[in-house]
Every structure is written in structure tokens, then in C-alpha cells.
Amino acid sequence: MRRVCFLLKVKEDRLDAYKRDHEEVWPELLDALSRHGWTNYSLFLRPDGLLIGYVETPNWDAALAGMQDEEVNARWQAEMKDYFEAIGDANADESMQPLEEVFHLD
């Protein structure tokens, strides 16, 4: 199982709306994430908008690629796009760059 951590930046004036949208993530999106190997997926948000994502998956590239084929993901990404800083024309899921893991306590 690969542990993946990534960073994104939520616009400070959109923090409350971003949190509200994640209180009830669409069930069909949750199903798609599970089908494509996203497990133990968590998002953490700092007051200045720094978003830390963590997920465990057998294959990160396959997990991302699988979601690209899901219509529900396209709708979700369109809803989320305006929340983020510095992603340009990309979607948030296209901007997730895994951080290098330098330590893990087993």
C-alpha cells in the first residue's frame, strides 16, 4: 500500500464554503473513489488555506487515472475548481503532486 500526501491551497475567502461542501460529499463520488483504490483518504485544512491531503492506495497513478474516467469526478472537479489558488486551468486532482515520504513509524 502506498501512502500519498499532497498539498493544495484553498483561497482564504472560500474556506467556509469549501468546508461546507465536504460535510456531505456526494455518495456516488465516494463510491467511485473506493472502486479506484482510494482508502484512508483525509483532507486537513489550515486557517490560511493550506490543504493537506492524505490517501493510501495500491497504485497512485491507477487511482488517479481511474477517477478521470468517472463522470461524477468531472462534475465534482468542476465544482471545486474555483476554490483553489495557483492551479491555473488544471483541476485540483490534476494538481496533486505527492510529497516525498522521508519517515514512517511502523
Secondary structure, DSSP 8 states (H G I E B T S, - for coil): -EEEEEEEEB-GGGHHHHHHHTTT--HHHHHHHHHTT-EEEEEEE-TTSEEEEEEEES-HHHHHHHHHT-HHHHHHHHHHGGGBSS-TTS-GGGS-----------
